[in-house]
């Protein structure tokens, strides 16, 4: 009976540790809840989202990213061009000191170009962010169709959004 309790306790600890370990810190940066929506099987592109809190004394700049699931990763944003919403690639994304930059559907996001495999619901995949000051930050993207609501709650804790 003790073996079963011990095994159950270990599994519970592992599952809660995994759920809680979905934020990353490096230097003054805190990356929260990286996620992506599932992609259709034949999709050539996808997107990834996250929240970057800069708790440091100096600004930083997201220069780019890479992931083994895509040929390349680009920083994109949406802009209004007349009455049309258009997506545009950015060379970089400033992350000012003391501010929060949210990458979310309909705004700034990471485009996964040339998908080698379509992300599926419940999967995770690695992504490396490249910052001017903080350097490389390795994160794990969680694939979840419903994460936009969770991310909005996580990023609405009184932070300034861009």
PyMOL commands that set and color helices and strands:
alter all, ss='L'
color gray80, all
select helices_A, chain A and resi 2-20+147-155
alter helices_A, ss='H'
color red, helices_A
select strands_A, chain A and resi 23-26+29-36+45-54+60-66+70-81+84-90+93-95+100-103+109-115+124-131+135-143
alter strands_A, ss='S'
color yellow, strands_A
deselect
rebuild
show_as cartoon
